[in-house]
Amino acid sequence: ERPDLALPVGTTLDRYILHRQSAFRYATGELSQLLRDIALASKIIHREINRAGLMDITGSAGSGNIQGETQQKLDVVANIRFIRALKNGGEVCAIISEEDDDIIHTGNSQAKYVVAIDPLDGSSNIDVNVSIGTIFSIYRRVSPVGTEATEADFLQGGRQQIAAGYILYGSSTLLVFTTGSGVSGFTYDISLGEYILSHADLRQPEAGFIFSCNDGNVDDYPVSVQRYLFRCKQQRLTGRYIGSLVADFHRNLIKGGIYLYPPTLKAPAGKLRLLYECYPMAFIAEQAGGKATNGLQPILDIVPVSLHQRSVLYIGSRTMVEEV
Ligand code: P6P
């Protein structure tokens, strides 16, 4: 069932959520409120990002995260802000974040939902003023309400997501999400402090002429991927790679294209995280008519075994992903 196109572009996020609440797989007010909590946190991050250079909070915070990556100060700020918003919103009992090794228990043990989040992906781009993004994935908990959430709540598999989305902090700030019946995009109007429906029914073009990968690693890629990229170049397709998954994915969603993060010597199982990068982006891609695989199976069919496991990712226009 497609998003209710009766809602005109220009509708606010709140009105949209209320209007479509009946179409959510779980027609409860809690999911609506949870989406609002995420939107609120993203508005705060938007503000932090846009004044980062002035507030001297860019650059490395000096601390590292489970990924062994140097955390940028805005990474830390974004993580704190989303965790606080989800805790205070009351609809989430637990969170896993790229920035934290273990499950974050919110204390809302009566809440029905858990969230997997990459609070600020592509953060190495912060200091060079390139687009970055937040990626989130929402599950209905499987552990009993009133108990402490467990890993099982997060290891249900990609097809158990009840909602997923991203916020792209780019030339404008855009919230894109799905609740399982199509994909909608909302542009942040800072003068109103509101997200406004700007893309009522986002559809991934079947074919595309853009490929996104880090060509510097091409000698590490599987021969099949090297051959695919060679064919792309023979056809003079356009190479575009921002180094920010959300930005590359979104451009390919609008224009058609494929993003590839194949196995490399440095990341033999792929670099991207399954639970809070690949699953949510794959849910969105499939809901928009696109495709996402790890080269062997659909991303959403991968059986998860650990909270921060990595995956290979090929995602975007169906005909391009099928050809890899
Ligand atoms: P590389 C950012 O760190 C990220 O997770 C994605 O947003 C991005 O597409 C990729 O990694 C960039 O990785 O190895 O090409 O720098």
Residues whose N, C-alpha, C, O or C-beta is under 5 A from the ligand:
A	BS01	P6P	D121 G122 N214 G243 S244 L245 V246
